[in-house]
Amino acid sequence: MITGGPGTGKTSIIDELIKRNYTCLEEISRQVTIDAQQKGISQLFLTEPLLFSDLLLKGRIQQFHDAQNMEEIKVFFDRGIPDIVAYMDYAGISYPKRFKIACQDHIYDSIFILAPWQEIYISDNERYENFEQAMLIHDNLVSAYTTYGYKLYDVPFGPIKARTEFILDTIST
């Protein structure tokens, strides 16, 4: 599973893994955001954070189960279930226990985290956070994943191919 705050290069690494014929389950929050925007809601997470988080939870649990039913030995996720609680913690939103239970019940094999990298950071229509907020989100991601007992592998800065090689080398050992 690959995680990190906004604009850290996760999607670029996922795209590189796909080019190398690995099975990847892509981030679903962009689609949730786009769907809400089509209904006239600019930022669903900001206006209805619990609804947004519930939609993510449903989608990420489905991805988790889909991956378990795949024949491939290695399946990569662009974000995981603990990302949801990390973002809610970052925003100071209280949430029902079902989110914590989902984190405890759905365990990923390896967690790769990408730190904020100012040189590549770009805001866009779905990414409203500035770089300082991205750093705070990173801290919340580290906290959430360590709370659920994960060892985090810090992906070093560098070209996409080198970052991808780091991930592949780490899971091969």
N, C-alpha and C positions, 0 to 999 in steps of 0.2 A: 504494500500500500504506500502510495506517495502522497505526502501532505506538505503543507506550508501555507503561509499567509498568501494574500493576493499578490500576483505579479512576481512570483519567485521562480517561474520557469517550469512548473508542474506539467502544464499542457504540452509544452515543447518536448519534454522528456517522454510523455505518453505518446506523442506523435512519432518520436524516434523509435520507441518500442514497437509501435504498430508497423512502421517501415521495416522493422526487423522480424516481422511476422509473429510477434507476441500478442496474446489476447489481452486486451485492455478494456476495462469498463470505465467510460469517460464520466467526467464531472456532470452532475445533473442540476446543480444550482443555477447555472446559466439558463437552462431550459425552463426551469420553474420561474425565473425572473422574466424571461421573454414572454412566457404564457401570461403572467400577471400584467405585463406591460400592454399586451394585446387587449386586455380587459380594462385598460385605463389606470392601472396601479403602477406608478413609476418605480418604486422600490418596495416590494412586498415585505422584505425583512424589516424595513424601517416602519412600515405602517401596521403590519400584522405579523410580528415576529414568530409567534407561536404557530400560526397557520403555515407560514413559510417553513419553519423547522419541522412541523409534522409532515409536510409534503416531502422534505428531504429525507426524513427518517423512513418513511414508507418506501421511497425510491432506493435508498441505500441498503435497507434490509432486503429488498427484492434483488438488488445486485449481488449481495452477499450469498443469498440462496442460489441465484443463477450460477455464480462462480463454482459453488460446491457441486453443481450438477454438470459441469463441463468436463470434457475428457482431458483437457490440457492440464499439465502438471503445474505450470506457472501462469497465473492470472494476475494482472496488475490493476489496482484501483486508483483512480484519481480522486483522492479524499476518501475518508471512512466515516463511520458512525460517530466516533468521538469528536470529529470536527464540529458536529452540530452543537454539542454541549460547550465546546470551546468558544464558539461564536456567541452563544447565548450568555456564557459567563463574561465574555468581553463586553457585551452590550448591557450587562447587569440585569438580565431578564431571568425571572424565576420560571422554572419549568417543572412539569410533572415527573414523577419518579420513573415513568416508562422510558424516558430517555436514558437514564442511568442504567436501567435494567437491560436495555438494548445494547449498550456498550459492554456490559458484563456478559451477555449471552452470545455476542458475535465477535469472535476473536480472530484477528488477522495474524498471519505468520511473521511478517517483517514490516517494520514501519521505517520509511525513509522520509526525513524531514528536510525541507529546503528553507534556509534562512532568508530574510528579506535582503534584497540585493539592489541597492539604489540605482546602479548603472543600467539595469534592465527594467526598472519599474515604470509601468505606464498605466494610467487610469483610462477607463473606457465606459461605455454605456451601462454595462452590468457591474463594473468594479468602481464603486464610488469612494472607496477608502483612499486616504493619502498615505504617504510612506510612513509617517509616524504611527498612524493607526495600524498599518501592516505590521510594524514591529510589535505593537501591543497584542495583536492577534497571534503572532508567532509565539509570544510568551504564554498565551492562553492555550495554544495548541500543545506546547511542551507540557504544560501543567495537566491538561486533560489526559494526554496519552500516558504520562508517568503515573497519574492517579489510577489508571486501569492496568498498571503493571507492565507496560511495554518498554522494551529497550529501543531507543531511537537511534537510527543511523543518520548522522549529519552528512548530507550530500554537499561536497565542496563546490565552491564557485568555479566556473570554467565553461568551456564550450559544451554544447548540448551532448555531443558524442562522448566526451570525457565523463560527463555527469552520468550518462546512461551506462557507460562501461563500469563506473564505480558501483552502481546498483547491481548490475549483472554479476560482477566479480564478487560482491558481498553475498549474494544469494547462492553462488556456486561453491562457497567455501563451507 
